[in-house]
Amino acid sequence: MITIKLPEQKNLTLQPENIPLNIYYEDEHMLIIDKSAGMIVHPAGKVNTGTLVNALLYHCQGKLPGINGVNRPGIVHRLDKETSGLMMVAKTEKAHHLLTEQIKDRKIIKKYLALVYGTVKDQAGYIEAPIGRDKKHRNKMDVSNIASRDAKTYFEVVKHFADFTLLLLQLYTGRTHQIRVHLKYIGYPVVGDKVYGLRKENRQKISIKRQALHSHYLQLFHPISGQNMSFTSSLPKDMTEQINLLI
């Protein structure tokens, strides 16, 4: 016999907040939004306001599926706080389930644009390296063969600059911080990345205040109609300005 005493659960009440959203597509089943850099996707820890979820609750008048947990209603996948770009949001439990299944079956195509340090020599290629928790820093990820999961990222060069490269990347797996960890692993860290980037940056060439990573392209099948849908988000202003400094 095993006896388990569960701690008393605290009810988390999320408040709708009138925060502007950049909506690319919406119907009664789902949303495609372009998340701005600096916005946290869902409440966590001591942060329970100002998140994308708070904004979605206001926009959807509190009607979001709770299938993904009390603090992540409607969220199908997430982006890091400092990563901008396209995201899917489910408005019903059925849509959430079917979109999640597409992710598991790798039917959804997600592509990113990243500005990295260094001149990437290969025009295109794959990074296949398992990712797990960093042994020394538990809030970081690292390439490791211990307690790790397979990870695969495709990259191709969009444009070379002096000492920098703009890359287009496609995820074949969805590990935490995958792109940032993989690019660091092959020696081309993302510009402005405070966790996996360079310790000291040349501020004369760096204007961006966050990691230069943008969710650029999203392709999926509509969870109800099955229609093949694709969306493209151009580079945000801060990444465009950063690139212009390098030209």
Solvent accessible surface area in square Angstrom, and as a share of the most:
residue,aa,sasa,rsa
1,M,230,1.03
2,I,154,0.78
3,T,119,0.69
4,I,130,0.66
5,K,191,0.81
6,L,137,0.68
7,P,110,0.69
8,E,167,0.75
9,Q,155,0.69
10,K,192,0.81
11,N,151,0.77
12,L,67,0.33
13,T,99,0.57
14,L,23,0.11
15,Q,101,0.45
16,P,67,0.42
17,E,45,0.20
18,N,112,0.58
19,I,44,0.23
20,P,122,0.77
21,L,41,0.20
22,N,83,0.42
23,I,58,0.29
24,Y,84,0.32
25,Y,63,0.24
26,E,69,0.31
27,D,33,0.17
28,E,120,0.54
29,H,39,0.17
30,M,0,0.00
31,L,0,0.00
32,I,0,0.00
33,I,1,0.01
34,D,23,0.12
35,K,4,0.02
36,S,67,0.43
37,A,37,0.29
38,G,35,0.34
39,M,25,0.11
40,I,51,0.26
41,V,2,0.01
42,H,13,0.06
43,P,2,0.01
44,A,55,0.42
45,G,87,0.84
46,K,203,0.86
47,V,61,0.35
48,N,71,0.36
49,T,82,0.48
50,G,37,0.36
51,T,0,0.00
52,L,0,0.00
53,V,0,0.00
54,N,0,0.00
55,A,1,0.00
56,L,0,0.00
57,L,17,0.08
58,Y,109,0.41
59,H,71,0.32
60,C,13,0.08
61,Q,148,0.66
62,G,43,0.41
63,K,149,0.63
64,L,23,0.12
65,P,9,0.06
66,G,49,0.47
67,I,85,0.43
68,N,50,0.26
69,G,32,0.31
70,V,101,0.58
71,N,37,0.19
72,R,96,0.35
73,P,11,0.07
74,G,0,0.00
75,I,4,0.02
76,V,20,0.11
77,H,22,0.10
78,R,114,0.42
79,L,7,0.04
80,D,25,0.13
81,K,94,0.40
82,E,51,0.23
83,T,3,0.01
84,S,3,0.02
85,G,0,0.00
86,L,0,0.00
87,M,0,0.00
88,M,0,0.00
89,V,0,0.00
90,A,0,0.00
91,K,43,0.18
92,T,48,0.28
93,E,100,0.45
94,K,129,0.54
95,A,0,0.00
96,H,14,0.06
97,H,95,0.43
98,L,57,0.28
99,L,0,0.00
100,T,36,0.21
101,E,61,0.27
102,Q,18,0.08
103,I,52,0.26
104,K,141,0.60
105,D,82,0.43
106,R,154,0.56
107,K,110,0.47
108,I,15,0.07
109,I,50,0.25
110,K,27,0.11
111,K,56,0.24
112,Y,13,0.05
113,L,17,0.08
114,A,0,0.00
115,L,1,0.00
116,V,0,0.00
117,Y,24,0.09
118,G,24,0.23
119,T,71,0.41
120,V,3,0.02
121,K,180,0.76
122,D,89,0.46
123,Q,118,0.52
124,A,47,0.37
125,G,20,0.19
126,Y,117,0.45
127,I,7,0.04
128,E,126,0.56
129,A,5,0.04
130,P,35,0.22
131,I,4,0.02
132,G,3,0.03
133,R,111,0.40
134,D,23,0.12
135,K,154,0.65
136,K,176,0.75
137,H,95,0.43
138,R,160,0.58
139,N,118,0.60
140,K,40,0.17
141,M,22,0.10
142,D,57,0.29
143,V,31,0.18
144,S,20,0.13
145,N,137,0.70
146,I,114,0.58
147,A,102,0.79
148,S,34,0.22
149,R,153,0.56
150,D,111,0.58
151,A,4,0.03
152,K,64,0.27
153,T,0,0.00
154,Y,48,0.18
155,F,13,0.05
156,E,59,0.26
157,V,12,0.07
158,V,77,0.44
159,K,100,0.42
160,H,82,0.36
161,F,19,0.08
162,A,74,0.57
163,D,90,0.47
164,F,6,0.02
165,T,0,0.00
166,L,14,0.07
167,L,0,0.00
168,L,35,0.17
169,L,1,0.00
170,Q,30,0.13
171,L,25,0.13
172,Y,72,0.27
173,T,15,0.09
174,G,59,0.56
175,R,46,0.17
176,T,59,0.34
177,H,41,0.18
178,Q,5,0.02
179,I,8,0.04
180,R,14,0.05
181,V,4,0.02
182,H,0,0.00
183,L,0,0.00
184,K,96,0.41
185,Y,127,0.48
186,I,58,0.30
187,G,50,0.48
188,Y,40,0.15
189,P,13,0.08
190,V,2,0.01
191,V,0,0.00
192,G,6,0.06
193,D,4,0.02
194,K,164,0.69
195,V,67,0.38
196,Y,5,0.02
197,G,20,0.20
198,L,81,0.40
199,R,246,0.90
200,K,185,0.79
201,E,41,0.18
202,N,77,0.39
203,R,124,0.45
204,Q,167,0.74
205,K,72,0.31
206,I,5,0.03
207,S,46,0.29
208,I,4,0.02
209,K,158,0.67
210,R,11,0.04
211,Q,8,0.04
212,A,1,0.00
213,L,7,0.04
214,H,2,0.01
215,S,3,0.02
216,H,40,0.18
217,Y,45,0.17
218,L,1,0.01
219,Q,42,0.19
220,L,1,0.00
221,F,80,0.33
222,H,12,0.05
223,P,11,0.07
224,I,71,0.36
225,S,82,0.53
226,G,42,0.41
227,Q,113,0.50
228,N,84,0.43
229,M,18,0.08
230,S,65,0.42
231,F,28,0.12
232,T,76,0.44
233,S,1,0.01
234,S,89,0.57
235,L,44,0.22
236,P,36,0.23
237,K,156,0.66
238,D,45,0.23
239,M,1,0.01
240,T,57,0.33
241,E,84,0.37
242,Q,1,0.00
243,I,17,0.09
244,N,88,0.45
245,L,101,0.50
246,L,23,0.11
247,I,145,0.74
